[in-house]
Amino acid sequence: MEFGRSDHWRLPTAIKILIAGGFGAGKTTMVGAVSETRPLRTEETLTQAGTYVDDLSGVERKLTTTVAMDFGRITIANDYMLYLFGTPGQERFFFVWDELAMGALGAVVLADTRRLDDCFPSVDYFEKRDQPFVVALNCFEGTQHFTVGEVRDAIGLEPDIPIVRCDARRRDSGREVLITLVEHAMRRGASPVGTMS
């Protein structure tokens, strides 16, 4: 490889992606599973005091929560370097979202079918910003499986917004979700929010 010649070597395009969703939906898990580097995490231990604020129904074994962001990186087909920013899930941390969303091409909204209504605030956020997003159904073991049509109706999504099934623990599954998002954003001709078109 000749590093002096641009036709043989070039840097991948850097793309910022948000991983959003409700409390306990699997955002930290997904960033950690797909990241090529050791992910940066800002997790704190859940305390007894937090049980009065955070609804742990369906995620009773959850011990920590993200308080600022998760960060990871993955290269797609040597052409795109995706920088992943996992958002905090609780509404009291939503003030962080505006900063994280600045310059992002789009978002993955992770939805836990045990607590589907927890993804509504994320969907509303990206719809109001007119920012491309996909909904990824994190299929946990032992949960009821809904059809994509049932989920689309429950959330009230437009037909052009992709809904995909995934397992946030698996790198290949998370990678396919990210590819779906990038392709969806490109079809929409999206440019990163907060940048000049």
Secondary structure, DSSP 8 states (H G I E B T S, - for coil): --TT-TTT----EEEEEEEEESTTSSHHHHHHHH-SS--EEEEEE--TGGGGTS--TT-TT--EEEEEEEEEEEEETTTEEEEEEE---SGGGTHHHHHHHTT-SEEEEEEEGGGGGGGHHHHHHHHHTT--EEEEEE--TT-----HHHHHHHHT--TTS-EEEE-TT-HHHHHHHHHHHHHHHHHTT---TTS--
